[in-house]
């Protein structure tokens, strides 16, 4: 892909040529911009292959017999063909069109072009040419045409190597273009995911509520930009509060969408979200009938109504990890698994029951999603409920301190690996 006339002497000694090639390859390997890479290649390769002019063609995305002039040594300013193709001239037919659509390397030793040729200006002053087709999926979608002012200006003995070398560079350039396009597409997708992430985060409580006789702390971590874990609070009459934690199956944006739907359904329940079984029944009915039946997605959930005056929690559970309870008096652990039913969104008429649990000051309730217990270490072993309980048994801290201890243990167990699932842990310490 040579697009500038030769200057200086041609390297004749093989040692000098080899050194020049090595330096060229080193410089090309540092390039990240395709346009800069072409300029670098042009500037260095003309020491190996003297020419008096050149023109580059492309028929990519054009119907035959049209083609686009992408570069020419007659131009005073270059145009980036990958970013500004609309600014490049499109021609039809003529000698350049014949060469490009022939799909074959060609040399013309005695060049004569009619003034009526649509590309006649590019041939002016030249008497021989070498056509180097650049193949993509077996078709010469691009071509470089080199010119010399004198007839028989090109050595056929070196022609095969020129075709080979030009195609290798063409493939390298095409790969760099694809890499740049991929990076641009990735940045666009990442920006969209950032927006999704911000929207999802906005659905979570901006701050934890002040609930009498309850000290709250939470840790929320998605495995990707957006996730399917969800927690929420509902202020109820008589000073009571609803506490909801849920986990959408799957990861990433699809889970985040179902999480947003779950949030919307929860907040459009007619009347108050109490008792707990009523809210879970409402969520399950709408998810199963309208959203998850055909997708295979489902949502596990635990919803409890806390009464600060009585220090009691009336709860219902839909396939969710049963919260752990650490008793302050003797440090023993128990679980809130008095009731349980299918996850939300599987069977539209699933029934949910309730049970009430009493607490005393100092008790700690640990709500969590399975991203905590299903964290894996580099050897493929799972953190598990047993390790979680071991951490809780050793911990005698407030709600926030307990969370930090659990997360530190999970991270240490994972050996620095990124989270493979969303992780949410909500601790409520009864006061």
N, C-alpha and C positions, 0 to 999 in steps of 0.2 A: 504494500500500500504506500507507494512513493509519490509524493505530491509536491515536490519542489525540485528545481533544477540543481544539477550537481555543481559544487564549487570545490576548488582545491584539487589535489591530485588523488587518484584512485590508489588504494592500498594494494600492492602487488605481492609482497612477501606473505606467505601463509601464517608466519608467526604474528605479523602485524594485524592481519585479518582476524585471526583467532582472538587476539587481545581485544580488538575492536568489538567483536561479537560478544565476548564475555562482558565487557563494559556496557554494551547495549542491553543485554539481558538483565544485568543488575539494575540498570536505571529503569527499565520497563517494569521490573518486579515491584518497584516502589510506587508505581502509579495507581491511583484510585479513580481518576477521572478519565473516561474513554477519550475525550477530545484532547486532553493533555498527552495521553498515551500515543495517539496518532501523531501529534506534533513531534514528540520525542523520537519515535520510530523513524519518521521522515527525515529529521535532521541528521540522524546517525547512519541510516542505511544508504544515504546518497553517496557516502564515501566508498561503498562497496559496489554500487550499481549506478553509473553515471547516466543521467537522462536530461533532456532539455525541456521537458514539460510532462504533465499528466492530467488526467481527468478521472474522477471516480463516479460510478453509476450505481443505481439501485432500482430494482423493479419490485421491491417488497411492498405488498399491499396495493399494487397497481395492476390494472388489467392490461394484457398484451394489446398492442405493442408499445405501450407507454413505459417511460422510465424517468427517473429523477436524477439530475446532476447533483451530486452531494459535495464534491470538492473539485477545484480546478486551480492550476497554477496561474491561470489568467485573472483570477479574482484578487482584488486588493484586500478584501476582508473575508475571513472564513466564517462559515455558518455551522452551528452544531446540528448535524442532521438528525440526531436522536431527540432533540428538544424543540427544534424549529423547522421541522420538515415542510411546513406550510410556506416558508420563505424561500424554498429551493425551486429552481425551474423544472417543470415537467415537460418533456419532449415526447415525440411520437415518431417512430420509424427512423430512417436514415441509417448511416453506417454504424453508429454507436448502438442503435437498437438491434441491428442485425448481429453485431458481435455479442451483445448481452444475451439475446434470446437464442443464440446458437448453442449456448451451454458448453462451449469448447474453447480451449486456449488457441489463440491464433497470432501469427506474425505476418505483417504486411511489409515487404521490403521496399516497394516502390509505391508510395501513397499518393493518390490523386482523388480529391473529394470535390464533388460538384458544389458550386456556390449556392445551389438550392437546398443542399442538405440542411436539415433543421439544426444541426450542431456544427455547421461549417466554421464558426468562429473559433472553436476549440482545436481545429486542425491547422490553422493558419501558421505557415512557416515550417511545417514538419513534413518529412518525406518518408518516414517509416514509423511503425507502431508495434507494440507488443501488448496483447490483450491477456490479462490474468483474471480468469473467472474465480470468484470466491463462492464456494458451495455451502449451502445450508439445506440439510435433509435431501441431499442428492441433486439439488437444483442451483444453478448459478443465479442467486438472487442479487448478488452484487458483483461488480467488476472494476478492476483498475486498468486503465489504458495508459501506457507509457509512450512517449514520443521522442524521436531523435530528428534533428534537422537534416541529416544526410540520409540517403537511401541505404538499405541494408545495415542499419545502425545497431542491430541486436544479434548477439551470438546465440545460435540455436543450441550449442553444446551446453550452455548454462540454463537454458529455458526450463527444463524440468525442475531444477532446483528453485528457480524463481517462482514457479507455480506452487511448489510445495511450501516455500518460505512464506509467500503471501497468504496462502490459506491458513497456515498455522497462526500467523499474526491476526488474520481475520477472525479465526475462532477465539483467540485470546481476547480480542477487542469485544466480540459479541458476548462472551462470558462476562466481561467487565460491565457491559451495558446492562445485561440481565441482572447482575449483582446490584447495580445502581438502581434499576427499576424495582427490584425486590426490596431494597432498603427503603425506597420512597413509599412503596406499598405498605411495608411494615410500619413505617412511621405514621401513615394514615390510619391503619388499623389500630395502632397503639393509641393514637389520639382519640379514636372512637371508643376504645376500651377505657381510656381515662375518663371520658364523659360518662360511660356506663358505670364505672366505679364510683364516680362522684354522685351520680344519681342514686345508686344503691346505698351508699353511705348516708345520703340524706334521708333515707327511709328509716334508719336506725335512730334511737333516741339521741338527741344532741347532747344531753347530759343525763346522768342517773338521777332519778327522783329522790327527794328526801322523804323517806318512809319512817315514821316513828317505830322505834324498837327494832330497826333493821339497818345494818351497815352494809352497803352494796359496793361491789367492785366488779369490773368486767375486763376481759381480754378478748379482742376480736381480730382475727388474722385470716385473710383469704390466701389460698394457695396460688391464685392468679390475680389479675387485676380486679376481677369481680368474682363473687362467690355466692353460695346458696345458704349460708348460715344466717339465722335471723333471730333477734331477740327484741322484746318489746315490753312496755309497761302500760297498764290501763288504770286510770284513776277512777275509783268506784265510790258510791255513797258510803257513809258511815266510816270514812277514813280507810276503807279497804283498798287494796291494790291487786290488779291482775298482773301476773308475771308469766311471760310466754317465751319459750325458747324452741326453735325449730331448725330443721336441717333438710334441705332439698337434696335429693339424690343427684349424683353427678357433680361436675365442677364447672367453673368458668361462667361464661356469659349465659348459656342455656339455664344453668341453675340460678343465676342471678335474676333472669326473667321470671322464673317460677316463684322465686323469693319475693319479687315485687308484686306479683299477682296475689300471693298469699297475704302480703301486707295489705293490699287494697281490699281483699275480701274480709279480712279481720276488722278493718276500720269502717266497713259499710254494713256491719251487722246491725239490723234494726234493734234499737234499744241498747241495753247495757250488755257487755261481754261477760255475763255471769248468769247462772253458775258455769263452772269450767266445761262441763260436758256439752253445754249449749253452744259455746264458741267452737269447740272441736267438731261438733256435728255440722255446724254451718260451714266451716272451712272444708270439711270432707265432701259435703254434698256438692258444693260449687266446683271444687277442684276436679272431682271424679266425673261430673256431668259435662263440664265445659272445657277443661284444660288438659288433664293428664291421662284421660282414658286411652287415647291413641298414641301418646308419646312414650309411655312406659315410665314416666317420671312419677315420683311420689314424695311425700313430705312426712318426716317424723316430727312429732311435736309433744311438748309437755307444757300444760297450762295449769297454773295454780292461782287461787285467790287467797292472799294473805290478809289476815285480820290482826292488826297491830295490838288491839286491846286484849285479845285472847292469845296472841302469839301462836296462831294456828294457820295451817295451810290446807285448803281444800283443793284437791287437784284431780286432773284426768290426764291420761297418757295415751298417745297414739304412736306406738312403736318406737318411741324415743328412749335413749339411754336413761335409765332411772337415776335421778340425782342421788349423790352420796350425802349422808348426814353424819357429821362428826359431833359427838356429844361432849360437852365441856366437862361434865362431872367425872367421867372415867376415861375419856379419850377414845371410846369405842366408836366403831363405824356401823351404820346401817344404811339401807337404801329405800327410796320411795318407790316401791314396786307393788303397792297394795292393789292397784288396778292397772289394766293395760289392754290395748286393742290394736287393730291393724293401723299401719301408717295412713295418713290422709291421702286421698286421691286414688285409692285402689278399688274400693267397693263403695258405691254411693250411699248405700243404706247401712253402713257399719254403725254399730252402737257403741257409745262411750259411757263409762261409769265413773263415779267419783268416790273419793275417800278423804277423810280429814286426818291430819297429823298434827299432834301438839308438840310445841317446843318450849324450851326454857332459855333464859338469858345465857349467852355464851355458845349456844349451839350454832353450828355452821352448816349451811345448805350449799352444796356444790352442784350447780347445773352445768352441763357441758355437752358438746357434740362429739361424735365419734372420731373426729379428726384428732382429738387428744389421745384417746386410747388406741387408735389405729395408726399412730405414727410408727414408721419403720426405721430401724437402724441400718447401716451399710451391709450387714450380714443378712438382712431380710427378716429379722425378728420384729415382732410387734410389741409396742410399749405395754398395752394390755391394761385391763382393769386392776389386776393384782398389783402392778407397779404403781398405778395411781393411788390405790389404797395405802400402799407402803409410804408414799410421800405424805399423804394426808395424816397418817398415824403419827408421823414424826414432827408434824407442823403444829406450832402453838401460836400462830400469828393472827393479826387482824385479817379482814377480807382481802385487802390489797396484797398484804404480805404472803398470804396463802397462794394467791394467784401467781405471784412472781416465783414462788418456790416450785409450783407445778410446772410452769412454762420453762423454767430453768432446767428442771429434770427432764422434760420432753426434749428440749434442744440438745442437752448433753447426750441423751440416749441416741438421738438421731445423728450424732457425729457431724453436725454442721450442714447436713443435707437440707435443701429447701423443703418446705412443707408440701406434701403430696395431696393433702386435703385441707379444707377450711378448718380452722380451730377457734372455737369459742368456749370460754369458761366464764361463768357468772357465779360469784360467791355472795351469799347473803348471810351475815352473822347476826344472830338474834341478840338484841340488847335488853 
